[in-house]
Amino acid sequence: MIELLTIEQAADYLGRSPKWVAAAARRGEIPSRLVGRYRRFTPDDLSAYIDSIRVGGVANGRVTRRRKAS
């Protein structure tokens, strides 16, 4: 059986607020499933999301930019 996490549990997993997680899921940034009217998340999907932002040059949810050499 697949473990499904609530928004609050996903927020704890990601180190973000539940409000941020809900908004990111609505925008499609974080994979989620609708169970009735509630969003649910799998630990595997959240791990994949974390890996994708590490590889994509994003740290802590923010795009990292290189400074130009002076």
Sequence and secondary structure as in RCSB ss.txt:
>XXXX:A:sequence
MIELLTIEQAADYLGRSPKWVAAAARRGEIPSRLVGRYRRFTPDDLSAYIDSIRVGGVANGRVTRRRKAS
>XXXX:A:secstr
    B HHHHHHHHTS HHHHHHHHHHTSS  EEETTEEEB HHHHHHHHHHHHHTTEETTEE       
